[in-house]
Amino acid sequence: MASVSTYLNFTNQTEAAFNFYKSVFGTDFIGNIARFGDIPPSVGMPSIPEADKNLVMNVALPILGGHILMGTDAPESMGFRLRNGNNVYITLHPDSRQETDRLFEALSEGGKVEQELQDMFWGDYYGSCQDKFGVQWMFNCDQK
């Protein structure tokens, strides 16, 4: 089933923020907190600095009405430079790769592709872009 979630980026405060949100909404995380140290080594990719390995790569928390709040720490060692305005993404979870491709192409036209759509190590088809109005979008399709 297609859905939309909000993705928040923090500077090394994701776990504290999400534990706070968890207490506010009285819900539990969906699955475990994924850490940057969980990323498998990949040819051509630099290794994760030791100081960043325990940072949150991804966490998901249901809040109200089926809406999922998601988040990550955004390590500067990986090229993230947070500022107000780039710390929130609208995350789309389309039902198919075809719909993911269509939405990605339409929303990235005239904007900036951050990461091309591709199969990721966690098993989903993922990409991100900024539209021509500066809105940040992530796409995460779990259909192979």
C-alpha positions, 0 to 999 in steps of 0.5 A: 500500500502506498504511503507518505512519511516525513524524514527528519535529518539531525546533527547527531541528535536523532536518537534523543529526538526520536526517544522524545517523540516516542514518549510524546506519541506513546508508540514504538519504533518500527523495527530496530534503529539502524546504525551507520556501522551496519552498512556493509563495506562496498568497493569504491566507498570510503569506510565509515569513520569510527566516531560515526558508526553508532550514529542513527542511519534510520529510525521509523516511528508511527505517530498519528493516523498512520503517518510515519516519522523517520529520521537519521543523523547526518554526519558531516564526514559523509558530506551532509551540511545541515541547515534549516530547510534541508533537514526535512524530506517528504518520503514517498513509498509508492506501490511499484517501481514503475510508479517510483520511476514516474514520480522521481522523474516528474519531481526531479525535472528542473531540480537536482537529483541527489541520488539516482534510483537504485537497488539498495543494500537494505533491499529497497529501490531508493533515490532522492531529489530536490524539486525545482522549488527546493522541496526535498523528496525521498523515494523508497519502494520495497517492490523488487 
